[in-house]
């Protein structure tokens, strides 16, 4: 048995144990009857079986050292949890029910002990929470850490909610608080995370909680005409939704559910409105609903706050009305890994 | 539109153009009726629709700079082609028909021009050859290049061939030549790739050709009891197949279809038998067939050479009989990224 096989067996065993299931160990996947995963880890590929009248929804997401997390700032449990939460947010974004995931893991040799165990514990915590199981994966040795996840969910055939369905007059909604994750990151980066009371500000950054049940509810009842998750910031993501739908949007600054910034940080120039407009990684939902159905959207559902922030317009581009009534373009200024690139 | 969105649009457009199809451009995926891909790139997730009585087969594979390829030695077209060929080999390994793939691409900013175009041309070449289309993906900026592919194929329900089905008495077969890819790599690393006549030795290393049609034929006719691809070398992969099946194996050295090593390299100590036993990256198939059905396996099919090399035994472990008749254990000495790891 190669060292790689031993490592893979250890990963499978730990993830299975943390789920309270028997690990497959070194034996390749016995066919399963109960789950949508007809063949799990241990073979060259996994096999998915769609339930009748369901379609598979798939997304991939890379969570990378020094791009998305920093080894000395983020605990391995946090990294594992967040990797799967971020990826699963893309399933929530189309209204799918999460089912399973592939784990593509590359890491340095010296992290294959306790650090890896911590990572797997975090992954398992998220998997339990979202109702997912390991379907298979791939490992390699590298200098930096990369967690490449492919996540699988399912929807009733034809009910996945796309970015492209927004129509003029539709009302625009967001879930949760905007800018909360970015605020948590700012606190962590400034080293003020150990101050009393700062813990609750960190949670949205280190432990995002995508509103999966809400996404499914919106899809099931065909309430949302368009939907996506807020991963790169409202200004960037709303622009994407509008481009995909061939429409414009007009939102009200005063309505944005901006995360509250503590006084100490406000004095240092951190602005709640700027965070709400451009802050990334909230993993909340952005969706549109026809005007006639907007009354069916509650202000809170399953503990998730839902806020109407504006409406879809016939033109192009997104404008924002200030509290004073002035209207200006909302320029996309969210997260862009290639921002300094000439293309 | 962010720089990242522009980059993604460029990737989609180039891959679509190279397939001779209209790109989706910035608009998110219109639902498709003709293909198994109900929703393609451009949204938060893609949607797969299984044909009646078919199951989805999925695998992921990371192709990494300085682990699997070297930027100054391997042209971007080669890297793109090989990334998809390697990943698709896992679909051949269970007998699936390739359909589509997710492209997770991380690369430095200075490679997003011509180098990226070359990579995409190579990917498109492989996609055309294997009958695959882009389903979606993810990009990020990093220092090193990583190509993370998730590949999707389908099989008739219940016909995927696993590693675990080999039974004592089954005959063991391999396709192609063994060690040919490793030989090509040795020639490239020694800088002797520009010598006349060396080009044909490089092909198995830079342009692997997994026998996809053969894998499907074996699965469709239920001829193979167990199957996997040869990615890390026969000694390592046969050991994996035996462990998964709970059996042993006995193979004949004289029967191994070893790649021919040129005289100049033999003098430098490169041994054809060692390459055939332990050389990685051949992306050929290893499979077992019940004795009573072994006569149905031709020596060549669709241009792919097929060789019987031994049989499955009741015990544990793999033994190899030398040409002189001596029997010894075949220790796994193939590729192992974590070989120097204490676990």
Interface residues (C-beta under 8 A of the other chain):
Chain A: X1 X2 X3 X4 X5 X6 X7 X10 X26 X27 X28 X29 X30 X31 X38 X39 X42 X43 X44 X45 X46 X47 X48 X49 X50 X55 X56 X57 X58 X59 X60 X61 X62 X64 X67 X68 X90 X91 X93 X94 X96 X102 X104 X106 X109 X112 X135 X136 X137 X138 X139 X140 X141 X142 X143 X144 X146 X148 X150 X152 X153 X155 X157 X158 X160 X162 X163 X164 X228 X229 X232 X236 X239 X240 X243 X244 X245 X246 X332 X334 X336 X337 X338 X339 X340 X341 X343
Chain B: X1 X2 X3 X4 X5 X6 X7 X10 X26 X27 X28 X29 X30 X31 X38 X39 X42 X43 X44 X45 X46 X47 X48 X49 X50 X55 X56 X57 X58 X59 X60 X61 X62 X64 X67 X68 X90 X91 X93 X94 X96 X102 X104 X106 X109 X112 X135 X136 X137 X138 X139 X140 X141 X142 X143 X144 X146 X148 X150 X152 X153 X155 X157 X158 X160 X162 X163 X164 X228 X229 X232 X236 X239 X240 X243 X244 X245 X246 X332 X334 X336 X337 X338 X339 X340 X341 X343
